[in-house]
Amino acid sequence: VGSCTGLSVLFARYYGMEDYKRLRKQHFISLIFGFLLVSVLCLSGFFGMRGILYLIHTPANLLGYTSTYLLWVFLSLPAAFLYNMYAAALRSSGDTVAALIILAAAVFSNLLLDIFLVAHLGLGIKGAAQATAFTQLISAVLCLCYLLHAHPEFVLRKEDLKFDKSSLNTTFQCSMV
């Protein structure tokens, strides 16, 4: 979430300057940055989960539940990043109402999925984790579709798909502060 707040500063800068070429370039670089960040977090989570649960003295009878939930959290990190990045892009373009409506839709869909997966199907913690993961995916898709429809200046073109190390550095600096 914090990284995407940093991205929104860059999006807002280029959107406000009406420099849509740099905005699209920033969109592409942000996707690369997000992929790298999420990869590191997922791998760290997968391989470090048992050690972290041990260090925080997770009771043995809860290890299975906790591991199941965390596995789904790590699996949903790419969708969570995309939702937060595209919601940040909407807010940076002044479209705060759409970002809020999509957030409300995500909360409502999470509630419905929790009721269905946990209460109706009896999946317990796994169902709650899956509901959260699916909701992240739904909200990411909604944000992306709306953004590309309502703000075509974010639509990537072939010429925008070029890696630029200095832009990645700027993105990293703004996102990790």
N, C-alpha and C positions, 0 to 999 in steps of 0.2 A: 504494500500500500504506500509506504513511504517513497519507494523508488518511483512509483507512478506519479506521485505528487511532484517529484523533481522533473519527470517527463512533461507534466502539464505546463511547467514553467517554459520549457523549450517550445512546446506546441503553441502556447499562448503568444510567445515572442514572435514566431514566424507567422502565425495567423493574424495577429495584430498589425504586423508590417505588410500584410498581404503578399508575403513572399512564399507562394504556394509551392514553388519548386523546392525550396529548403524545408518546407513543412512536410512534403512527401518524402524527402530524403531523411528527415528526422523520424518519420513514421517507420521507414524501412530499418534505419539504424536502431530504433527502439525495439523492433521485433528481434533483431540480432542480439541486442543487449539482454532482452527478456529471455530469449532461448538460452543464452549462456548462464544467466543468473539462475533460472529455474533448473537447469541441468545440474549446476553445482549444489543447489539446495536439495533437489531430489536425491542425488547420489549421496550427499552427506546424511540426509534423513534415512535413506534405506540402509546404509551401511553403519550408521551411528546410532540407530534407534535403540537397539538392545543396550548398548553402553550407556546412553543417556537415561533410559528407563531405570537401569541399575543405579546410576549415580544419584538419581532423585528418589531412590528407595521406593520404587513402585512395588506395592505388595504382589507377591507371586500369584495370588488368585486373580489379579487384575491384568497381568501381563498379556494374556491372549486378547482380551477386549481392547486394551490400550494399543497393542500392536496392530490389530485390525483397523481401528479407527485411524491411527497415524498413517498406515499404508494408504488408505483412501485419501487422506489429506495430502500426502506427497504426490499421489497420482493426479490429484486435481489442481496441483500448483500451476501447470501451464494455463488451464482455463481461468484460474483465479487471476493470474498475471494479465491475461488478455482482457478480462472484464475490467480490471482496475485501470489498465492502460487506455482502453477505449472509453471508459467513463471519464477518465481524466481528459481525453481528447475532446469529448463532448463539452465538459465544463470549460476547457480552455478556449473553445470556440463560442462560449456564451450560452450554450444550450444546456443550462443546468436543470431545467424542468424535465427534459427527456432522460437525463441521467437519473434523476430522482424517480421518475415513473418506472424505469427499468429496474432500479433497486427495489421499489415496492413490488413489482411483478416477481422478482427473484425471491423476496421474503415470502410472498404468498405461495409461490410454487414450492419453496422449501417446506413450508407448513403442510401443503397437500401431500408432497412426497413422503414426509415424515409420518403423517397419518397412515398413508397407504402402506409404506414399507415396514414401519415399526408396529403400528396398531393392527393393521389388517393382515399383513403377511407374516408378522411375528419375527422379523429379522433382527430385532434388537439393535445393539450398537452398530452392527454392520449396516443395517438399514438406515440408521441415522447418518452414518458416514457417507453412504451412497447417495442419500438425498442431498446432502451438502455438496458432494462432488457433481452430481447431475445439475444442481441448481447453478453452480459456478459455470458449467458449460452452457446452460440455457442463457444465462445473463451475458456471457461473452458473445454468443451468437447474436442475441438481440441488440447489444451495443454496436457490434460490428455492422450488422445489416442496417440499422438506423443511421449510423455515422456515414456509411458509404452512400446511402440514399439522400440524406438531408444535407450532407457536407461533401460534395464530390471533390472538393479540393484535397481531401485526404486519400483519394483513390490513387493507388500506386500505378505508375507507368513503367514501361520497360527501362527507360533511361534512369529511373530512380533506384533501380536495383543494383547499385554499385556500392561495394564496401569502401568505407572511408575511415581510416584509423583515427584521424583527428576528431571526426564527429563522434566516434565511439568513445573517445576519451572525454569529450565534453558531456556526452550522455552519462557516462560513468560518474563524472564529477558532480553533475547536477542531481543524480539519482541516489548517490550514496552519502550525501551530506546530512 
